């Protein structure tokens, strides 16, 4: 997976993490989803642009990154909420 991670622009790799997290959500694998979303967030925060293919249009790439960053944070928050519900049910119900 590491070798595939650096193919294409950063937004494509982050989108891949988001898609994998979304698949985990469908299967109610909250912890795995949280990990995929976190990986996408970390990837977008990294400053090493040399690892990634240069996008054709940097303005479009920046917009994609901004939107993906928001989506990844929202999706991770949902996964955290579901995990906290499970924890609560396990201990208090």
trRosetta pair geometry for C-beta under 8 A, 3 or more apart (Angstrom, degrees):
i j d omega theta_ij theta_ji phi_ij phi_ji
1 4 5.8 -62 -154 42 40 108
1 5 6.3 58 148 -44 70 99
2 5 5.3 -42 -152 10 35 123
2 6 7.8 18 163 -11 60 97
3 6 7.2 -71 -172 31 31 96
3 7 8.0 35 141 -29 62 104
4 7 5.7 -49 -161 13 51 117
5 13 5.6 67 -166 -140 62 130
5 43 7.8 -135 -172 -114 109 130
6 13 7.4 8 -87 -77 23 145
6 51 5.0 -96 -131 164 117 94
6 52 6.3 -131 -157 -90 72 53
7 12 7.6 -72 104 100 70 134
7 13 7.7 136 61 -73 57 100
7 53 7.0 18 -172 -18 40 120
8 12 3.8 -38 128 58 139 151
8 13 6.5 165 78 -40 102 80
8 52 7.3 -31 103 -161 41 88
8 53 5.3 -60 -143 33 14 126
9 12 5.4 105 61 2 68 99
9 13 7.7 -138 104 1 41 88
9 52 5.6 65 -142 165 40 119
9 53 5.5 -84 -61 75 55 85
9 54 7.4 14 -94 171 94 10
9 55 4.2 28 -88 -68 147 97
9 61 5.5 -106 176 -126 152 122
10 13 5.8 -61 -154 39 39 108
10 14 6.1 35 153 -18 73 109
10 43 6.4 170 -161 150 95 99
10 44 6.5 121 157 -105 122 58
10 46 7.9 -162 -127 61 131 102
10 49 7.7 -71 -38 -123 127 70
10 52 4.9 -36 -51 -115 77 164
10 61 7.3 86 48 -175 92 111
10 65 6.4 27 99 -96 115 115
11 14 5.6 -55 -143 41 33 111
11 15 6.1 39 154 -24 65 105
11 55 7.4 37 18 -80 115 139
11 61 5.6 -153 -15 -150 130 71
11 64 3.9 37 -141 115 150 128
11 65 5.3 -104 -85 -65 96 71
11 68 6.1 170 -143 -11 80 149
12 15 5.6 -51 -147 34 30 114
12 16 6.5 36 150 -24 62 102
13 16 5.5 -49 -153 29 34 116
13 17 6.9 35 149 -16 64 99
13 40 7.9 176 123 -120 72 73
13 43 5.8 -132 112 177 115 152
13 52 7.5 -112 0 -114 131 113
14 17 5.7 -50 -153 34 37 111
14 18 6.5 38 148 -19 66 104
14 40 4.5 96 -152 -157 73 93
14 43 5.3 -168 -83 89 85 126
14 44 5.3 50 -99 -60 143 100
14 65 7.0 95 30 -122 160 68
14 68 4.7 87 124 152 129 149
14 69 7.8 -33 -176 -64 151 60
14 72 7.0 -78 -177 -54 104 140
15 18 5.5 -53 -149 37 35 114
15 19 6.2 37 152 -21 67 105
15 40 8.0 117 -37 -132 16 126
15 64 7.8 -43 -54 173 115 115
15 68 6.2 -91 -72 -112 69 133
16 19 5.7 -51 -145 35 30 111
16 20 6.4 30 155 -17 63 105
17 20 5.8 -56 -148 38 31 110
17 21 6.3 33 153 -19 64 106
17 36 4.9 173 -173 178 76 80
17 37 6.9 143 144 -94 104 25
17 39 4.9 -150 -135 89 138 101
17 40 3.4 -174 90 -65 136 98
17 43 6.7 167 -12 12 150 141
17 72 7.3 27 103 -115 113 123
18 21 5.7 -56 -150 37 31 113
18 22 6.3 33 151 -22 65 105
18 36 7.4 158 -85 139 18 107
18 37 6.9 60 -107 -106 60 70
18 40 5.5 71 -51 -97 74 166
18 68 6.4 -122 -40 -151 144 95
18 71 6.2 33 -133 114 140 119
18 72 5.8 -101 -90 -85 101 86
18 75 6.8 124 -143 26 86 161
19 22 5.5 -51 -148 34 32 114
19 23 6.7 36 151 -21 63 100
20 23 5.6 -48 -153 31 35 114
20 24 6.7 36 149 -18 63 102
20 36 4.5 -151 94 -138 102 147
21 24 5.6 -54 -153 35 36 112
21 25 6.5 41 148 -24 67 101
21 32 7.8 -176 -120 123 58 70
21 33 4.4 89 -162 -156 77 70
21 34 7.6 120 -137 -38 113 14
21 35 7.9 -174 -99 68 96 54
21 36 3.5 -163 -66 88 86 123
21 37 4.6 81 -114 -50 161 81
21 40 7.3 -80 -16 -7 134 131
21 72 7.7 106 30 -131 161 76
21 75 5.9 97 125 140 136 138
21 76 7.8 -53 -160 -74 153 69
21 79 7.4 -82 -170 -54 111 142
22 25 5.4 -46 -150 29 37 116
22 26 6.8 43 151 -22 63 98
22 33 7.5 97 -59 -133 18 108
22 75 7.2 -67 -75 -142 76 145
23 26 5.7 -49 -156 29 35 114
23 27 6.8 16 151 -3 64 108
24 27 5.9 -68 -153 48 35 101
24 29 4.1 -89 -165 73 89 104
24 30 7.5 160 141 -74 106 15
24 32 4.3 -150 -136 95 144 105
24 33 3.7 -165 93 -66 122 81
24 36 6.3 161 6 8 137 135
25 28 7.3 30 -173 -81 35 32
25 29 7.6 -90 -59 51 22 66
25 30 7.5 59 -108 -98 61 56
25 33 4.9 84 -58 -109 74 151
25 75 7.3 -94 -57 -163 143 104
25 78 7.4 28 -122 108 130 125
25 79 7.0 -103 -91 -83 96 94
28 82 7.7 -143 -150 172 77 145
29 32 4.2 -4 139 34 114 120
29 33 6.0 136 93 -25 72 89
30 33 5.6 -57 -146 36 30 113
30 34 6.3 34 156 -23 65 104
30 79 4.8 154 -165 -159 78 80
30 82 4.5 -148 -111 97 140 120
30 83 4.9 -178 130 -63 136 84
30 86 7.1 -175 36 -7 152 139
31 34 5.7 -49 -149 32 31 113
31 35 6.7 32 151 -19 62 104
31 79 7.6 151 -75 174 19 114
31 83 6.5 98 -72 -100 72 124
32 35 5.6 -54 -153 34 34 113
32 36 6.6 33 152 -17 67 103
33 36 5.8 -55 -151 36 33 109
33 37 6.3 28 154 -15 67 107
33 75 7.2 -114 165 157 109 103
33 76 7.9 -177 131 -106 84 52
33 79 4.5 -163 97 -103 110 134
34 37 5.9 -58 -148 40 29 109
34 38 6.1 31 154 -20 65 109
34 76 5.7 87 -136 -144 67 78
34 79 4.0 -170 -68 123 83 140
34 80 6.3 101 -110 -60 125 69
34 83 6.8 -8 -41 -32 145 140
35 38 5.7 -54 -145 37 29 112
35 39 6.4 33 154 -22 63 104
36 39 5.7 -53 -150 33 31 113
36 40 6.6 32 152 -18 63 103
37 40 5.7 -53 -153 34 34 113
37 41 6.5 35 150 -19 66 104
37 72 4.9 158 -162 -165 84 80
37 73 7.8 155 169 -72 117 20
37 75 5.0 -161 -106 95 138 105
37 76 3.8 -170 118 -71 141 92
37 79 6.4 179 15 9 141 142
38 41 5.6 -53 -149 35 35 112
38 42 6.3 34 154 -18 67 105
38 76 6.2 105 -59 -118 69 136
39 42 5.8 -54 -145 38 31 111
39 43 6.2 36 153 -24 64 107
40 43 5.6 -52 -147 34 30 115
40 44 6.5 26 156 -16 64 105
40 68 6.9 -117 169 161 121 109
40 72 4.5 -145 98 -118 124 142
41 44 6.0 -58 -151 37 30 107
41 45 6.4 26 153 -17 65 109
41 69 6.8 91 -122 -139 72 71
41 72 5.0 -178 -63 127 84 135
41 73 6.6 94 -98 -69 126 73
41 76 7.0 -25 -31 -30 135 152
42 45 5.7 -60 -149 38 32 111
42 46 6.7 47 152 -41 64 94
43 46 5.9 -41 -157 6 32 115
44 65 5.6 150 -143 -161 111 97
44 68 6.5 180 -82 99 143 111
44 69 5.1 -161 130 -85 162 97
44 72 7.3 173 3 27 139 154
48 51 5.2 50 125 -6 108 110
49 52 6.0 -69 -164 41 53 106
55 58 5.9 137 72 -86 108 49
55 60 6.9 -143 152 75 137 94
55 61 3.9 160 34 -64 166 135
56 60 7.8 1 75 48 81 129
57 60 4.1 53 98 15 114 113
57 61 6.6 168 93 -15 59 86
58 61 5.2 -53 -145 38 38 118
58 62 6.2 41 156 -23 68 101
59 62 5.9 -51 -148 33 30 110
59 63 6.6 29 152 -16 62 105
60 63 5.7 -56 -150 37 33 111
60 64 6.3 35 152 -20 66 106
61 64 5.7 -54 -148 36 31 112
61 65 6.3 32 153 -20 65 106
62 65 5.6 -53 -147 35 31 113
62 66 6.4 35 153 -22 64 104
63 66 5.7 -51 -149 32 32 113
63 67 6.5 27 156 -13 65 106
64 67 6.0 -59 -149 41 29 107
64 68 6.0 27 155 -17 66 112
65 68 5.7 -57 -142 41 28 111
65 69 6.1 35 157 -26 64 106
66 69 5.8 -53 -149 30 26 113
66 70 6.8 24 153 -14 60 104
67 70 5.9 -57 -155 36 32 110
67 71 6.3 28 152 -16 67 110
68 71 5.6 -57 -143 41 33 110
68 72 5.9 34 158 -22 69 107
69 72 5.9 -53 -144 36 26 111
69 73 6.5 25 156 -16 61 107
70 73 6.0 -60 -152 37 28 109
70 74 6.3 25 155 -16 65 109
71 74 5.7 -56 -146 39 31 110
71 75 6.0 27 158 -16 67 110
72 75 5.9 -56 -141 41 28 108
72 76 6.1 29 158 -20 64 108
73 76 5.8 -54 -144 37 28 110
73 77 6.4 33 154 -23 62 104
74 77 5.7 -54 -152 32 30 113
74 78 6.7 31 150 -19 63 102
75 78 5.6 -50 -153 32 36 112
75 79 6.6 36 150 -18 66 102
76 79 5.5 -51 -149 36 37 112
76 80 6.3 39 151 -19 67 104
77 80 5.6 -53 -148 38 32 113
77 81 6.3 37 151 -23 65 103
78 81 5.5 -51 -149 33 33 114
78 82 6.5 30 154 -16 65 104
79 82 5.8 -55 -150 38 32 110
79 83 6.3 33 151 -19 65 107
80 83 5.6 -54 -146 38 32 112
80 84 6.3 31 155 -19 66 105
81 84 5.8 -55 -148 36 30 109
81 85 6.5 34 151 -21 63 103
82 85 5.6 -48 -149 31 34 114
82 86 6.6 35 152 -18 64 102
83 86 5.7 -52 -151 35 34 112
83 87 6.4 36 150 -20 65 104
84 87 5.4 -49 -146 36 36 114
84 88 6.2 40 153 -22 66 104
85 88 5.7 -54 -148 36 30 112
85 89 6.3 28 155 -17 65 107
86 89 5.8 -55 -145 38 30 109
86 90 6.2 32 155 -23 64 108
87 90 5.7 -57 -149 34 29 112
87 91 6.4 2 162 1 65 114
88 91 6.4 -75 -146 47 25 94
88 92 5.4 -35 -178 31 68 118
88 93 7.3 62 133 -17 72 102
89 92 7.2 -69 -105 54 16 77
89 93 4.8 -28 -148 25 58 130
90 93 7.8 32 -10 39 11 89
